[in-house]
């Protein structure tokens, strides 16, 4: 038995060349029998540079280096293009062009060492494996029910967006066929070019819509539904094109290819799909699918690819159809979670890099061919836009939306790259045509985002609604709230807060329950967002919602069914955390919301402490506080969501009142809550030592007693006057209400403030209500606390209450008021208080705060006193 071993590196290289040559010459059985192939393990992996060999001469180290270079280059380009809001596919294609012969390949050393020709076979094989699984994911993420629910409008948009560019593109190409399709099969060239010109990239479109905040709009829903229909038709056309455009095939062989494809699709829908339902039925409720079943399903992807490849259709078609027949739900979610990050982050960029490596701009020599190809592309794109505008006009859509929809349908990406690569492999497209089509596709997709953003940029509304905070609406009138939840853990605390808010037929609450979903580049929840943004009545019971979203929606809808005075609409927002606050602000303004409730970025642990859930939630809360069009409340759950707390009939709340708009907003919310028969409210007001002098001076601070600036409200009143007026109104309207207790405490500094709050018996209370900006800026009562805040979004008092030094069983609600300025006039700058004409009613309300009304029963009032007052020195306040 003879064996052959390659002793030297030169011999290894010669061996590669000889084996390739012998394989190329061996065409008959006798030649294969006489062929001797010498295999050297050293061709795969090296023994190290210490042996005097170059690792890049071996396939494994070279492949690892290529993958690393491609992924790093792609990520760098993604970061560079992010300010321009370009989709990731642009960066992936450009990365391949930069690494290929057009740019880096011009350096001979780079081309020979990093991307030599002998290594491209391995790279392309792995890239197509990644493409196989990515198309499986695309089919898995598509919901066929969306096509049924999309309606005639989306269907006609998709058909017009395919038929017109296909016809005009092929007609223009046929006219100039002698210039643009030289040396190739003309009929095949026209068919492939028509398919490439008419497709719309559904995954790329979904990410663009999410990026420019159109995913949840009517325009976004139509574009998404039309893109799904377009994508389905594109795969059918591609299968037809592959079957028909075999240059050496006969009509009979093409017919067999088509029949084989039809049989495969029918087998998947009528055999594989019922098998998947049987598999799902075997999984016990509440348990996830086993790893063995997942492995078998993922093996089926490769089996489907082999079948369609053997039938004469590309292997990605089989993977796509196989993914399409798998039912959405827990099985689809489990497969997506296991595959998507690895496939889209590591394997898919290899395919785009291969497309870029094949794009050699230096081979583009003939300006006539280039010009005519660009003309064909522009004509087809224009036809797609015009077809969409015509359909939009028939359905009385605005012209701007019709143009935007036309540009959105011109989004290119993965499907077009697949079509172009298959066309090049089958020698239907030449190198020059391939390079030009790739470049113009990138240019067209890059135009979509800026054009649509410019057309859909909302005009700034000069006149808005006035009920932007709770103080401006009656405590017994309708309240419109927007509640944001990130996970299912946020739901019980929000529902408990709604219970406390006293929903009733006399004071109803209209709630927009918004599930916030982070957009991380996945497409798995895009369709769910579009479906969830529709009204509850229009969504079908079998809507393809992610399990978490479905649980959240069910909880709110069940609460609406069993609670009177509450009307709930469930919504989903999918966007990056960096811009999520814009979605919430726009929704709040559109729905005329008075209060937005968001959860704190930390959740309670078993030992009572707080741990961060997601660091990006904190940034979202801070951004929302600065951009919100209405009041905002941050809810810190420290037992409010517990079943025992929700089942009890009595709820004790405490309001800390330092003054200012935020504290008045907290009082307005507490006023609504105390209308609930099961709620008791204790108000603790903190006053500075010179409060008497200030109030006796006509409601303005004396410049000698206090050097702090005075905030003048929009109505020409100082903050102190507005505090006195609102507190006086509250006390006058709640005389005799035994559920309310009131106390005042004079504090000179932050230490006394902390001591007063610490003296409360926390075991008696369920929730603290505080303003985010208590009192005036720089007030001695809170100034020291501001220097040690860990969570500025909670303000000094809220931050102190959630620290580990205080009770771990009392929840905290931090309120920030949206300060309404009448008209467009800005609030006056700080300065001396203007002379104010004293209104008799206002004077009465102000005086009502200074002394309790005669005959007041149950409404306890404790006068302002010094720190030595025995009523306060006992450690607990006698509420």
Beta strands, then each sheet from edge to edge (+ up, - down):
strand 1: 479-485
strand 2: 509-518
strand 3: 566-575
strand 4: 595-599
strand 5: 602-604
strand 6: 610-612
strand 7: 631-636
strand 8: 651-657
strand 9: 679-687
strand 10: 740-746
strand 11: 767-771
strand 12: 811-816
strand 13: 860-862
sheet 1: 3+ 2+ 1+ 4+ 7+ 12- 11- 8- 9- 10- 13-
sheet 2: 5+ 6-
end
